[in-house]
Amino acid sequence: MAGKIKSNGTGLTIEFSNGIALSIQVGPGTYSGNHRLLDMGLFEAQSKITKDLPESHTAEIALLKDGQFITKQYENEGDDVLGYKGPDEILSALIWAAAQKD
């Protein structure tokens, strides 16, 4: 199976050929540095102006396989998602996901 990249309104999911996907999300409803923008009424305004997601220094990530969370196999923090992860931590999760065997 070939890998793929899908985007949605708050981020993207990168799925590797081994079937493991890393979801990277920012904005309202996520554990990211800009999750409060909705409360301040800024998320929709900025998204309409720039057509991009508002900048954040951190993101919420999750690892999945066959639609099931496998985040705890990567880092057992007690939840299906890991919040407030910076670029270096996201890169580590990408490397881990890509290195797993089918």
N, C-alpha and C positions, 0 to 999 in steps of 0.2 A: 504494500500500500504506500502511496506517495503521501508526504506530509502536506499540510495546508495551513493557511492563516485566515482566520475569520475576524471581522471587526463587528462591534456592536456600539450602542450609544455611549458606553462608558469605558471601553477598552478593546482588548483583542484576545484571541485565543490562538496559540501556536500549537499545532498537532504534528508530532514527529511520525516518521514511517513506522515506528514501533508501537503506535497507537496511544502513546502518552501525550496528553495535552497540558499546556500551561496556560491558565487564564490569568490575565493581568488587567485589573480594573482600577479606575480612579473615579472620583466624583461622589455625588450624593449616594448614600446608602452603602458605601464601601468603607473599609478600614484603610483610608488613604489620607494624605496630608491636606487634601482639598475637599474632604467629605462634608464640610459645613457650608459650602458655597450655596447649596439649595436653601439653607436656613436664611442666608443673607440675600437671597434673590439674585445671585450673581451667575449661577451656573448656566441657566438658559440664556441670559443676556449675553454672556461672553461666547457661548457656543454659537449663537446666531450671528454675532459680529465676525468671529474668526473662522467659523465652520470647523473648528478644532476643539478637542477637549481642553479645558483649562489646565494649565501647568500644575504639576504636583511634584514634590521631592520624594514622595513615597507612593506605593500602590498596594492594593490587596491582591494576593496571588492564591491560586489553588491548582493542584495537580489532579488530573482525571485520567481514567482509562475505561473505555466502554461506557462512558456516561456516569461512572462511579468515582467518588472522591478517593484518591490514594495519597492525599497530602501527608497523612500521618506516616507513610512509609518514608517520606523525605525528611520531615521534621515533626516530631511528635510534640506539638504544643497543646494538644487537647481539643483542636477544632478542625473543621474541614477546610477553613481558609486561614491564611497567614496575613496579618495586617501590618501596615506601615513598613514595608520592605523597600529599601533603596535600590538603585541600579546595580550595585555589586551583588546584593543578595538575590536580585532577580536573575542576574547572569548565572549565579551558582545553581539556581533552580533549573534554568534552561539547560545547563551542562549536564546536570543530574538526569533530567528527563530524556535528553538525547542519548545518554550512555546506557540506559536500561535496555535489557534484551527483551525480545518479543515474548 
